Amino acid sequence: MASKARVRQHRNPFAFRDPVAVPKWGEVFEDLERPMVVDVGSAHGDFLLALAEQQPQTNFVGLEIREAMVDLVRRKAERAGLSNVHLVLCNANFSWAELFPPASLRAVFVNFPDPWFKKRHHKRRVMTDAFIEQVADALEPGGQLHFVSDYADYALSVAEQMLAHPRFSNPAGGTTPAERDPDLPFTHREAWHLEQGDAIHRYRWVLSA
Ligand SMILES: C[S@@+](CC[C@H](N)C(=O)[O-])C[C@H]1O[C@@H](n2cnc3c(N)ncnc32)[C@H](O)[C@@H]1O
């Protein structure tokens, strides 16, 4: 009987620093003139694939540190015939600068990143100052960084980091969360949290032109 491989729930980002296979974007996507959008920690791909289907004129990239999830979403994208999605196995923190040239991205989504609850594990969180700086470099002027978390403390600490950032602004003002954009698909995590009735903290920042 075929056994289902167990997919790890978490991968310590400090333990994964393999060199990334940097895609040749011009070969991966049919048209590089189209906007490019990145989903950091794309996991099951619900959000990424739904968005790719909704917006066939945009190129979507999913970054994921767990290989089984990368393989799974690649298969799903192939089955769905989506040619505007590409998955990259990587540690987003470690490989970002190699992957994306300056001012090349229209938007970046960080949906429900692992909160790493214990204080001594906070350094494993994806939203480090260095990462935010790299995202700022990769976004085009007016590009957007979206962040969603069910963990209030994490969300607030990121909102404060972003408030202090000279190149990003929050259209909602200060550390005020954003409304849910009804055009965005639900992520796997989001659907689960909504079912549980959990509070969800959303933010959107815009890179100054
Ligand atoms: C809690 S899940 C959320 C998944 C999805 N975004 C959602 O909202 O349903 C966080 C995902 O980020 C991935 N991840 C964590 N750290 C990462 C990193 N440094 N680089 C790339 N992916 C990472 C995890 O493997 C996991 O799939």
PDBQT file of the ligand as one rigid body, heavy atoms in Angstrom, charges set to zero:
ROOT
HETATM    1  C1  LIG A 301       2.012  29.280   8.722  1.00  0.00    +0.000 C 
HETATM    2  S1  LIG A 301       2.375  28.900   7.053  1.00  0.00    +0.000 S 
HETATM    3  C2  LIG A 301       1.302  29.977   6.126  1.00  0.00    +0.000 C 
HETATM    4  C3  LIG A 301       1.102  29.489   4.737  1.00  0.00    +0.000 C 
HETATM    5  C4  LIG A 301       0.271  30.354   3.797  1.00  0.00    +0.000 C 
HETATM    6  N1  LIG A 301       0.923  31.619   3.507  1.00  0.00    +0.000 N 
HETATM    7  C5  LIG A 301      -1.120  30.577   4.317  1.00  0.00    +0.000 C 
HETATM    8  O1  LIG A 301      -1.459  31.709   4.675  1.00  0.00    +0.000 OA
HETATM    9  O2  LIG A 301      -1.883  29.596   4.359  1.00  0.00    +0.000 OA
HETATM   10  C6  LIG A 301       3.990  29.670   6.775  1.00  0.00    +0.000 C 
HETATM   11  C7  LIG A 301       4.703  29.088   5.553  1.00  0.00    +0.000 C 
HETATM   12  O3  LIG A 301       5.918  29.798   5.337  1.00  0.00    +0.000 OA
HETATM   13  C8  LIG A 301       6.974  28.863   5.055  1.00  0.00    +0.000 C 
HETATM   14  N2  LIG A 301       8.221  29.516   5.466  1.00  0.00    +0.000 N 
HETATM   15  C9  LIG A 301       8.616  29.801   6.726  1.00  0.00    +0.000 A 
HETATM   16  N3  LIG A 301       9.791  30.447   6.739  1.00  0.00    +0.000 NA
HETATM   17  C10 LIG A 301      10.151  30.587   5.433  1.00  0.00    +0.000 A 
HETATM   18  C11 LIG A 301      11.284  31.155   4.773  1.00  0.00    +0.000 A 
HETATM   19  N4  LIG A 301      12.264  31.730   5.479  1.00  0.00    +0.000 N 
HETATM   20  N5  LIG A 301      11.333  31.098   3.418  1.00  0.00    +0.000 NA
HETATM   21  C12 LIG A 301      10.335  30.531   2.705  1.00  0.00    +0.000 A 
HETATM   22  N6  LIG A 301       9.239  29.968   3.259  1.00  0.00    +0.000 NA
HETATM   23  C13 LIG A 301       9.156  29.991   4.610  1.00  0.00    +0.000 A 
HETATM   24  C14 LIG A 301       6.597  27.656   5.896  1.00  0.00    +0.000 C 
HETATM   25  O4  LIG A 301       7.222  26.475   5.436  1.00  0.00    +0.000 OA
HETATM   26  C15 LIG A 301       5.077  27.638   5.728  1.00  0.00    +0.000 C 
HETATM   27  O5  LIG A 301       4.678  26.906   4.598  1.00  0.00    +0.000 OA
ENDROOT
TORSDOF 0
